[in-house]
Amino acid sequence: MKVGDVVQSNFRGPKNVEGALGIVLSIKEVPANSHRKSGVLARVFYPKTQKTGWVNSVDMRVISASR
C-alpha cells in the first residue's frame, strides 16, 4: 500500500455489501505500546462521504495501485 492507491475496507456493510472505497492520502508507521501492536496506519479519503480517517493497513486491501 502506498500514497495514491485505491483501497477497499475488508469489513462488510449492514446488508453484507462490499466495504467502502477510498484513496490513500498518507502513511504513518506506528510504534508498539501497552495498548496496541506496532503497524502501519493509512489516512484514507472516502469520496462518497467526503470524509477522511486513519485506518489500520491490515483492514484494507489494494484495489488499484498508483503509478
N, CA, C and O atoms as a Maestro MAE file, in Angstrom:
{
 s_m_m2io_version
 :::
 2.0.0
}

f_m_ct {
 s_m_title
 :::
 protein
 m_atom[268] {
  # First column is atom index #
  i_m_mmod_type
  r_m_x_coord
  r_m_y_coord
  r_m_z_coord
  i_m_residue_number
  s_m_chain_name
  s_m_pdb_residue_name
  s_m_pdb_atom_name
  i_m_atomic_number
  :::
  1 25 0.852 -1.168 0.000 1 A "MET " " N  " 7
  2 3 0.000 0.000 0.000 1 A "MET " " CA " 6
  3 2 0.897 1.229 0.000 1 A "MET " " C  " 6
  4 15 1.870 1.300 0.751 1 A "MET " " O  " 8
  5 25 0.559 2.200 -0.853 2 A "LYS " " N  " 7
  6 3 1.312 3.449 -0.888 2 A "LYS " " CA " 6
  7 2 0.356 4.601 -1.197 2 A "LYS " " C  " 6
  8 15 -0.807 4.385 -1.538 2 A "LYS " " O  " 8
  9 25 0.864 5.816 -1.074 3 A "VAL " " N  " 7
  10 3 0.056 7.006 -1.307 3 A "VAL " " CA " 6
  11 2 -0.460 7.005 -2.746 3 A "VAL " " C  " 6
  12 15 0.295 6.756 -3.686 3 A "VAL " " O  " 8
  13 25 -1.746 7.285 -2.904 4 A "GLY " " N  " 7
  14 3 -2.379 7.322 -4.220 4 A "GLY " " CA " 6
  15 2 -3.118 6.050 -4.590 4 A "GLY " " C  " 6
  16 15 -3.883 6.047 -5.554 4 A "GLY " " O  " 8
  17 25 -2.911 4.968 -3.850 5 A "ASP " " N  " 7
  18 3 -3.609 3.712 -4.135 5 A "ASP " " CA " 6
  19 2 -5.100 3.825 -3.798 5 A "ASP " " C  " 6
  20 15 -5.485 4.523 -2.860 5 A "ASP " " O  " 8
  21 25 -5.925 3.130 -4.575 6 A "VAL " " N  " 7
  22 3 -7.349 2.999 -4.252 6 A "VAL " " CA " 6
  23 2 -7.485 1.733 -3.418 6 A "VAL " " C  " 6
  24 15 -7.058 0.657 -3.837 6 A "VAL " " O  " 8
  25 25 -8.080 1.865 -2.237 7 A "VAL " " N  " 7
  26 3 -8.205 0.742 -1.311 7 A "VAL " " CA " 6
  27 2 -9.669 0.499 -0.958 7 A "VAL " " C  " 6
  28 15 -10.526 1.366 -1.134 7 A "VAL " " O  " 8
  29 25 -9.929 -0.713 -0.451 8 A "GLN " " N  " 7
  30 3 -11.278 -1.066 -0.031 8 A "GLN " " CA " 6
  31 2 -11.202 -1.724 1.329 8 A "GLN " " C  " 6
  32 15 -10.310 -2.530 1.591 8 A "GLN " " O  " 8
  33 25 -12.132 -1.380 2.184 9 A "SER " " N  " 7
  34 3 -12.197 -1.957 3.518 9 A "SER " " CA " 6
  35 2 -12.527 -3.440 3.445 9 A "SER " " C  " 6
  36 15 -13.312 -3.869 2.599 9 A "SER " " O  " 8
  37 25 -11.918 -4.229 4.346 10 A "ASN " " N  " 7
  38 3 -12.228 -5.652 4.422 10 A "ASN " " CA " 6
  39 2 -13.534 -5.905 5.157 10 A "ASN " " C  " 6
  40 15 -14.056 -7.019 5.121 10 A "ASN " " O  " 8
  41 25 -14.069 -4.893 5.821 11 A "PHE " " N  " 7
  42 3 -15.303 -5.052 6.589 11 A "PHE " " CA " 6
  43 2 -16.526 -4.953 5.676 11 A "PHE " " C  " 6
  44 15 -16.538 -4.170 4.727 11 A "PHE " " O  " 8
  45 25 -17.539 -5.740 5.968 12 A "ARG " " N  " 7
  46 3 -18.788 -5.739 5.206 12 A "ARG " " CA " 6
  47 2 -19.779 -4.773 5.833 12 A "ARG " " C  " 6
  48 15 -19.758 -4.549 7.043 12 A "ARG " " O  " 8
  49 25 -20.647 -4.203 5.008 13 A "GLY " " N  " 7
  50 3 -21.675 -3.285 5.473 13 A "GLY " " CA " 6
  51 2 -22.831 -4.022 6.115 13 A "GLY " " C  " 6
  52 15 -22.792 -5.245 6.243 13 A "GLY " " O  " 8
  53 25 -23.873 -3.285 6.526 14 A "PRO " " N  " 7
  54 3 -25.003 -3.877 7.242 14 A "PRO " " CA " 6
  55 2 -25.781 -4.913 6.431 14 A "PRO " " C  " 6
  56 15 -26.321 -5.853 7.013 14 A "PRO " " O  " 8
  57 25 -25.852 -4.774 5.128 15 A "LYS " " N  " 7
  58 3 -26.584 -5.746 4.308 15 A "LYS " " CA " 6
  59 2 -25.618 -6.608 3.515 15 A "LYS " " C  " 6
  60 15 -25.908 -7.015 2.390 15 A "LYS " " O  " 8
  61 25 -24.444 -6.887 4.126 16 A "ASN " " N  " 7
  62 3 -23.411 -7.722 3.530 16 A "ASN " " CA " 6
  63 2 -22.887 -7.138 2.216 16 A "ASN " " C  " 6
  64 15 -22.525 -7.877 1.300 16 A "ASN " " O  " 8
  65 25 -22.849 -5.806 2.133 17 A "VAL " " N  " 7
  66 3 -22.318 -5.132 0.948 17 A "VAL " " CA " 6
  67 2 -20.809 -4.984 1.091 17 A "VAL " " C  " 6
  68 15 -20.273 -5.077 2.195 17 A "VAL " " O  " 8
  69 25 -20.130 -4.756 -0.018 18 A "GLU " " N  " 7
  70 3 -18.677 -4.580 -0.010 18 A "GLU " " CA " 6
  71 2 -18.290 -3.385 0.853 18 A "GLU " " C  " 6
  72 15 -19.101 -2.488 1.081 18 A "GLU " " O  " 8
  73 25 -17.048 -3.377 1.332 19 A "GLY " " N  " 7
  74 3 -16.541 -2.290 2.162 19 A "GLY " " CA " 6
  75 2 -16.363 -1.007 1.372 19 A "GLY " " C  " 6
  76 15 -16.400 -1.012 0.142 19 A "GLY " " O  " 8
  77 25 -16.173 0.083 2.081 20 A "ALA " " N  " 7
  78 3 -16.034 1.405 1.473 20 A "ALA " " CA " 6
  79 2 -14.741 1.524 0.667 20 A "ALA " " C  " 6
  80 15 -13.707 0.974 1.048 20 A "ALA " " O  " 8
  81 25 -14.815 2.254 -0.460 21 A "LEU " " N  " 7
  82 3 -13.641 2.545 -1.285 21 A "LEU " " CA " 6
  83 2 -13.046 3.872 -0.848 21 A "LEU " " C  " 6
  84 15 -13.768 4.793 -0.466 21 A "LEU " " O  " 8
  85 25 -11.715 3.965 -0.906 22 A "GLY " " N  " 7
  86 3 -11.057 5.207 -0.538 22 A "GLY " " CA " 6
  87 2 -9.716 5.349 -1.234 22 A "GLY " " C  " 6
  88 15 -9.236 4.418 -1.880 22 A "GLY " " O  " 8
  89 25 -9.115 6.525 -1.097 23 A "ILE " " N  " 7
  90 3 -7.827 6.832 -1.689 23 A "ILE " " CA " 6
  91 2 -6.844 7.128 -0.560 23 A "ILE " " C  " 6
  92 15 -7.143 7.920 0.334 23 A "ILE " " O  " 8
  93 25 -5.671 6.494 -0.599 24 A "VAL " " N  " 7
  94 3 -4.661 6.690 0.441 24 A "VAL " " CA " 6
  95 2 -4.013 8.064 0.274 24 A "VAL " " C  " 6
  96 15 -3.455 8.375 -0.779 24 A "VAL " " O  " 8
  97 25 -4.094 8.888 1.337 25 A "LEU " " N  " 7
  98 3 -3.501 10.225 1.321 25 A "LEU " " CA " 6
  99 2 -2.113 10.249 1.950 25 A "LEU " " C  " 6
  100 15 -1.226 10.952 1.466 25 A "LEU " " O  " 8
  101 25 -1.917 9.491 3.020 26 A "SER " " N  " 7
  102 3 -0.614 9.434 3.680 26 A "SER " " CA " 6
  103 2 -0.507 8.143 4.476 26 A "SER " " C  " 6
  104 15 -1.504 7.484 4.772 26 A "SER " " O  " 8
  105 25 0.729 7.800 4.813 27 A "ILE " " N  " 7
  106 3 1.004 6.565 5.545 27 A "ILE " " CA " 6
  107 2 1.922 6.896 6.713 27 A "ILE " " C  " 6
  108 15 2.829 7.719 6.584 27 A "ILE " " O  " 8
  109 25 1.683 6.245 7.865 28 A "LYS " " N  " 7
  110 3 2.468 6.506 9.062 28 A "LYS " " CA " 6
  111 2 2.770 5.193 9.777 28 A "LYS " " C  " 6
  112 15 1.867 4.390 10.012 28 A "LYS " " O  " 8
  113 25 4.045 4.971 10.124 29 A "GLU " " N  " 7
  114 3 4.451 3.822 10.937 29 A "GLU " " CA " 6
  115 2 4.123 4.145 12.398 29 A "GLU " " C  " 6
  116 15 4.368 5.257 12.865 29 A "GLU " " O  " 8
  117 25 3.568 3.166 13.111 30 A "VAL " " N  " 7
  118 3 3.182 3.388 14.498 30 A "VAL " " CA " 6
  119 2 3.945 2.406 15.381 30 A "VAL " " C  " 6
  120 15 3.854 1.196 15.173 30 A "VAL " " O  " 8
  121 25 4.700 2.909 16.368 31 A "PRO " " N  " 7
  122 3 5.418 2.003 17.265 31 A "PRO " " CA " 6
  123 2 4.460 1.321 18.246 31 A "PRO " " C  " 6
  124 15 3.367 1.822 18.513 31 A "PRO " " O  " 8
  125 25 4.876 0.195 18.767 32 A "ALA " " N  " 7
  126 3 4.055 -0.542 19.732 32 A "ALA " " CA " 6
  127 2 4.078 0.161 21.080 32 A "ALA " " C  " 6
  128 15 5.062 0.807 21.441 32 A "ALA " " O  " 8
  129 25 2.992 0.030 21.814 33 A "ASN " " N  " 7
  130 3 2.940 0.498 23.202 33 A "ASN " " CA " 6
  131 2 2.086 -0.492 23.985 33 A "ASN " " C  " 6
  132 15 1.789 -1.579 23.488 33 A "ASN " " O  " 8
  133 25 1.694 -0.136 25.189 34 A "SER " " N  " 7
  134 3 0.952 -1.073 26.037 34 A "SER " " CA " 6
  135 2 -0.466 -1.340 25.546 34 A "SER " " C  " 6
  136 15 -1.092 -2.305 25.985 34 A "SER " " O  " 8
  137 25 -0.990 -0.504 24.642 35 A "HIS " " N  " 7
  138 3 -2.374 -0.641 24.193 35 A "HIS " " CA " 6
  139 2 -2.520 -1.243 22.798 35 A "HIS " " C  " 6
  140 15 -3.601 -1.716 22.447 35 A "HIS " " O  " 8
  141 25 -1.449 -1.233 21.993 36 A "ARG " " N  " 7
  142 3 -1.581 -1.735 20.621 36 A "ARG " " CA " 6
  143 2 -0.254 -2.280 20.107 36 A "ARG " " C  " 6
  144 15 0.812 -2.001 20.657 36 A "ARG " " O  " 8
  145 25 -0.349 -3.061 19.044 37 A "LYS " " N  " 7
  146 3 0.836 -3.588 18.377 37 A "LYS " " CA " 6
  147 2 1.379 -2.538 17.421 37 A "LYS " " C  " 6
  148 15 0.682 -1.588 17.063 37 A "LYS " " O  " 8
  149 25 2.630 -2.717 17.011 38 A "SER " " N  " 7
  150 3 3.176 -1.802 16.006 38 A "SER " " CA " 6
  151 2 2.538 -2.121 14.665 38 A "SER " " C  " 6
  152 15 2.044 -3.229 14.457 38 A "SER " " O  " 8
  153 25 2.545 -1.172 13.771 39 A "GLY " " N  " 7
  154 3 1.935 -1.393 12.477 39 A "GLY " " CA " 6
  155 2 1.975 -0.159 11.610 39 A "GLY " " C  " 6
  156 15 2.704 0.794 11.887 39 A "GLY " " O  " 8
  157 25 1.183 -0.188 10.560 40 A "VAL " " N  " 7
  158 3 1.131 0.922 9.617 40 A "VAL " " CA " 6
  159 2 -0.296 1.453 9.565 40 A "VAL " " C  " 6
  160 15 -1.250 0.702 9.364 40 A "VAL " " O  " 8
  161 25 -0.420 2.768 9.750 41 A "LEU " " N  " 7
  162 3 -1.709 3.433 9.608 41 A "LEU " " CA " 6
  163 2 -1.722 4.203 8.295 41 A "LEU " " C  " 6
  164 15 -0.701 4.745 7.873 41 A "LEU " " O  " 8
  165 25 -2.873 4.246 7.661 42 A "ALA " " N  " 7
  166 3 -3.022 4.993 6.415 42 A "ALA " " CA " 6
  167 2 -4.160 5.987 6.575 42 A "ALA " " C  " 6
  168 15 -5.226 5.645 7.087 42 A "ALA " " O  " 8
  169 25 -3.930 7.218 6.133 43 A "ARG " " N  " 7
  170 3 -5.008 8.212 6.117 43 A "ARG " " CA " 6
  171 2 -5.724 8.064 4.791 43 A "ARG " " C  " 6
  172 15 -5.121 8.230 3.731 43 A "ARG " " O  " 8
  173 25 -7.019 7.749 4.847 44 A "VAL " " N  " 7
  174 3 -7.800 7.432 3.653 44 A "VAL " " CA " 6
  175 2 -8.907 8.460 3.461 44 A "VAL " " C  " 6
  176 15 -9.592 8.833 4.414 44 A "VAL " " O  " 8
  177 25 -9.078 8.916 2.220 45 A "PHE " " N  " 7
  178 3 -10.171 9.814 1.848 45 A "PHE " " CA " 6
  179 2 -11.252 8.979 1.189 45 A "PHE " " C  " 6
  180 15 -10.979 8.226 0.254 45 A "PHE " " O  " 8
  181 25 -12.486 9.111 1.676 46 A "TYR " " N  " 7
  182 3 -13.626 8.387 1.128 46 A "TYR " " CA " 6
  183 2 -14.459 9.343 0.273 46 A "TYR " " C  " 6
  184 15 -15.150 10.201 0.823 46 A "TYR " " O  " 8
  185 25 -14.413 9.220 -1.060 47 A "PRO " " N  " 7
  186 3 -15.120 10.164 -1.939 47 A "PRO " " CA " 6
  187 2 -16.635 10.197 -1.740 47 A "PRO " " C  " 6
  188 15 -17.252 11.255 -1.864 47 A "PRO " " O  " 8
  189 25 -17.232 9.057 -1.434 48 A "LYS " " N  " 7
  190 3 -18.692 9.007 -1.309 48 A "LYS " " CA " 6
  191 2 -19.200 9.868 -0.157 48 A "LYS " " C  " 6
  192 15 -20.220 10.546 -0.284 48 A "LYS " " O  " 8
  193 25 -18.487 9.839 0.961 49 A "THR " " N  " 7
  194 3 -18.912 10.606 2.134 49 A "THR " " CA " 6
  195 2 -18.138 11.909 2.308 49 A "THR " " C  " 6
  196 15 -18.482 12.720 3.168 49 A "THR " " O  " 8
  197 25 -17.097 12.122 1.502 50 A "GLN " " N  " 7
  198 3 -16.250 13.309 1.586 50 A "GLN " " CA " 6
  199 2 -15.568 13.431 2.946 50 A "GLN " " C  " 6
  200 15 -15.375 14.541 3.442 50 A "GLN " " O  " 8
  201 25 -15.199 12.293 3.559 51 A "LYS " " N  " 7
  202 3 -14.538 12.285 4.859 51 A "LYS " " CA " 6
  203 2 -13.194 11.596 4.758 51 A "LYS " " C  " 6
  204 15 -12.948 10.824 3.832 51 A "LYS " " O  " 8
  205 25 -12.316 11.880 5.724 52 A "THR " " N  " 7
  206 3 -11.031 11.202 5.817 52 A "THR " " CA " 6
  207 2 -10.923 10.542 7.179 52 A "THR " " C  " 6
  208 15 -11.630 10.910 8.118 52 A "THR " " O  " 8
  209 25 -10.039 9.572 7.279 53 A "GLY " " N  " 7
  210 3 -9.825 8.917 8.552 53 A "GLY " " CA " 6
  211 2 -8.584 8.047 8.517 53 A "GLY " " C  " 6
  212 15 -8.123 7.644 7.448 53 A "GLY " " O  " 8
  213 25 -8.041 7.757 9.706 54 A "TRP " " N  " 7
  214 3 -6.896 6.872 9.841 54 A "TRP " " CA " 6
  215 2 -7.396 5.443 9.999 54 A "TRP " " C  " 6
  216 15 -8.276 5.171 10.815 54 A "TRP " " O  " 8
  217 25 -6.829 4.533 9.213 55 A "VAL " " N  " 7
  218 3 -7.222 3.122 9.283 55 A "VAL " " CA " 6
  219 2 -5.973 2.254 9.390 55 A "VAL " " C  " 6
  220 15 -4.897 2.640 8.933 55 A "VAL " " O  " 8
  221 25 -6.124 1.096 9.990 56 A "ASN " " N  " 7
  222 3 -5.040 0.129 10.069 56 A "ASN " " CA " 6
  223 2 -4.873 -0.507 8.688 56 A "ASN " " C  " 6
  224 15 -5.860 -0.900 8.067 56 A "ASN " " O  " 8
  225 25 -3.652 -0.610 8.212 57 A "SER " " N  " 7
  226 3 -3.424 -1.109 6.859 57 A "SER " " CA " 6
  227 2 -3.845 -2.565 6.677 57 A "SER " " C  " 6
  228 15 -4.145 -2.974 5.555 57 A "SER " " O  " 8
  229 25 -3.876 -3.353 7.743 58 A "VAL " " N  " 7
  230 3 -4.291 -4.752 7.602 58 A "VAL " " CA " 6
  231 2 -5.800 -4.868 7.389 58 A "VAL " " C  " 6
  232 15 -6.283 -5.924 6.977 58 A "VAL " " O  " 8
  233 25 -6.552 -3.798 7.662 59 A "ASP " " N  " 7
  234 3 -8.002 -3.809 7.479 59 A "ASP " " CA " 6
  235 2 -8.422 -3.379 6.075 59 A "ASP " " C  " 6
  236 15 -9.614 -3.313 5.773 59 A "ASP " " O  " 8
  237 25 -7.443 -3.087 5.219 60 A "MET " " N  " 7
  238 3 -7.736 -2.609 3.857 60 A "MET " " CA " 6
  239 2 -7.038 -3.497 2.835 60 A "MET " " C  " 6
  240 15 -6.026 -4.130 3.134 60 A "MET " " O  " 8
  241 25 -7.590 -3.536 1.630 61 A "ARG " " N  " 7
  242 3 -6.920 -4.225 0.526 61 A "ARG " " CA " 6
  243 2 -6.819 -3.266 -0.661 61 A "ARG " " C  " 6
  244 15 -7.700 -2.436 -0.884 61 A "ARG " " O  " 8
  245 25 -5.730 -3.397 -1.414 62 A "VAL " " N  " 7
  246 3 -5.482 -2.506 -2.550 62 A "VAL " " CA " 6
  247 2 -6.321 -2.968 -3.740 62 A "VAL " " C  " 6
  248 15 -6.254 -4.130 -4.141 62 A "VAL " " O  " 8
  249 25 -7.107 -2.057 -4.298 63 A "ILE " " N  " 7
  250 3 -7.924 -2.329 -5.466 63 A "ILE " " CA " 6
  251 2 -7.181 -1.922 -6.730 63 A "ILE " " C  " 6
  252 15 -7.164 -2.660 -7.715 63 A "ILE " " O  " 8
  253 25 -6.568 -0.740 -6.696 64 A "SER " " N  " 7
  254 3 -5.841 -0.225 -7.852 64 A "SER " " CA " 6
  255 2 -4.596 0.515 -7.352 64 A "SER " " C  " 6
  256 15 -4.704 1.501 -6.622 64 A "SER " " O  " 8
  257 25 -3.420 0.033 -7.750 65 A "ALA " " N  " 7
  258 3 -2.183 0.657 -7.316 65 A "ALA " " CA " 6
  259 2 -1.885 1.896 -8.151 65 A "ALA " " C  " 6
  260 15 -2.140 1.915 -9.355 65 A "ALA " " O  " 8
  261 25 -1.347 2.925 -7.516 66 A "SER " " N  " 7
  262 3 -0.970 4.141 -8.231 66 A "SER " " CA " 6
  263 2 0.316 3.883 -9.017 66 A "SER " " C  " 6
  264 15 1.047 2.930 -8.747 66 A "SER " " O  " 8
  265 25 0.568 4.735 -9.973 67 A "ARG " " N  " 7
  266 3 1.761 4.540 -10.802 67 A "ARG " " CA " 6
  267 2 2.963 5.202 -10.218 67 A "ARG " " C  " 6
  268 15 4.048 5.132 -10.795 67 A "ARG " " O  " 8
  :::
 }
 m_bond[267] {
  # First column is bond index #
  i_m_from
  i_m_to
  i_m_order
  :::
  1 1 2 1
  2 2 3 1
  3 3 4 2
  4 3 5 1
  5 5 6 1
  6 6 7 1
  7 7 8 2
  8 7 9 1
  9 9 10 1
  10 10 11 1
  11 11 12 2
  12 11 13 1
  13 13 14 1
  14 14 15 1
  15 15 16 2
  16 15 17 1
  17 17 18 1
  18 18 19 1
  19 19 20 2
  20 19 21 1
  21 21 22 1
  22 22 23 1
  23 23 24 2
  24 23 25 1
  25 25 26 1
  26 26 27 1
  27 27 28 2
  28 27 29 1
  29 29 30 1
  30 30 31 1
  31 31 32 2
  32 31 33 1
  33 33 34 1
  34 34 35 1
  35 35 36 2
  36 35 37 1
  37 37 38 1
  38 38 39 1
  39 39 40 2
  40 39 41 1
  41 41 42 1
  42 42 43 1
  43 43 44 2
  44 43 45 1
  45 45 46 1
  46 46 47 1
  47 47 48 2
  48 47 49 1
  49 49 50 1
  50 50 51 1
  51 51 52 2
  52 51 53 1
  53 53 54 1
  54 54 55 1
  55 55 56 2
  56 55 57 1
  57 57 58 1
  58 58 59 1
  59 59 60 2
  60 59 61 1
  61 61 62 1
  62 62 63 1
  63 63 64 2
  64 63 65 1
  65 65 66 1
  66 66 67 1
  67 67 68 2
  68 67 69 1
  69 69 70 1
  70 70 71 1
  71 71 72 2
  72 71 73 1
  73 73 74 1
  74 74 75 1
  75 75 76 2
  76 75 77 1
  77 77 78 1
  78 78 79 1
  79 79 80 2
  80 79 81 1
  81 81 82 1
  82 82 83 1
  83 83 84 2
  84 83 85 1
  85 85 86 1
  86 86 87 1
  87 87 88 2
  88 87 89 1
  89 89 90 1
  90 90 91 1
  91 91 92 2
  92 91 93 1
  93 93 94 1
  94 94 95 1
  95 95 96 2
  96 95 97 1
  97 97 98 1
  98 98 99 1
  99 99 100 2
  100 99 101 1
  101 101 102 1
  102 102 103 1
  103 103 104 2
  104 103 105 1
  105 105 106 1
  106 106 107 1
  107 107 108 2
  108 107 109 1
  109 109 110 1
  110 110 111 1
  111 111 112 2
  112 111 113 1
  113 113 114 1
  114 114 115 1
  115 115 116 2
  116 115 117 1
  117 117 118 1
  118 118 119 1
  119 119 120 2
  120 119 121 1
  121 121 122 1
  122 122 123 1
  123 123 124 2
  124 123 125 1
  125 125 126 1
  126 126 127 1
  127 127 128 2
  128 127 129 1
  129 129 130 1
  130 130 131 1
  131 131 132 2
  132 131 133 1
  133 133 134 1
  134 134 135 1
  135 135 136 2
  136 135 137 1
  137 137 138 1
  138 138 139 1
  139 139 140 2
  140 139 141 1
  141 141 142 1
  142 142 143 1
  143 143 144 2
  144 143 145 1
  145 145 146 1
  146 146 147 1
  147 147 148 2
  148 147 149 1
  149 149 150 1
  150 150 151 1
  151 151 152 2
  152 151 153 1
  153 153 154 1
  154 154 155 1
  155 155 156 2
  156 155 157 1
  157 157 158 1
  158 158 159 1
  159 159 160 2
  160 159 161 1
  161 161 162 1
  162 162 163 1
  163 163 164 2
  164 163 165 1
  165 165 166 1
  166 166 167 1
  167 167 168 2
  168 167 169 1
  169 169 170 1
  170 170 171 1
  171 171 172 2
  172 171 173 1
  173 173 174 1
  174 174 175 1
  175 175 176 2
  176 175 177 1
  177 177 178 1
  178 178 179 1
  179 179 180 2
  180 179 181 1
  181 181 182 1
  182 182 183 1
  183 183 184 2
  184 183 185 1
  185 185 186 1
  186 186 187 1
  187 187 188 2
  188 187 189 1
  189 189 190 1
  190 190 191 1
  191 191 192 2
  192 191 193 1
  193 193 194 1
  194 194 195 1
  195 195 196 2
  196 195 197 1
  197 197 198 1
  198 198 199 1
  199 199 200 2
  200 199 201 1
  201 201 202 1
  202 202 203 1
  203 203 204 2
  204 203 205 1
  205 205 206 1
  206 206 207 1
  207 207 208 2
  208 207 209 1
  209 209 210 1
  210 210 211 1
  211 211 212 2
  212 211 213 1
  213 213 214 1
  214 214 215 1
  215 215 216 2
  216 215 217 1
  217 217 218 1
  218 218 219 1
  219 219 220 2
  220 219 221 1
  221 221 222 1
  222 222 223 1
  223 223 224 2
  224 223 225 1
  225 225 226 1
  226 226 227 1
  227 227 228 2
  228 227 229 1
  229 229 230 1
  230 230 231 1
  231 231 232 2
  232 231 233 1
  233 233 234 1
  234 234 235 1
  235 235 236 2
  236 235 237 1
  237 237 238 1
  238 238 239 1
  239 239 240 2
  240 239 241 1
  241 241 242 1
  242 242 243 1
  243 243 244 2
  244 243 245 1
  245 245 246 1
  246 246 247 1
  247 247 248 2
  248 247 249 1
  249 249 250 1
  250 250 251 1
  251 251 252 2
  252 251 253 1
  253 253 254 1
  254 254 255 1
  255 255 256 2
  256 255 257 1
  257 257 258 1
  258 258 259 1
  259 259 260 2
  260 259 261 1
  261 261 262 1
  262 262 263 1
  263 263 264 2
  264 263 265 1
  265 265 266 1
  266 266 267 1
  267 267 268 2
  :::
 }
}
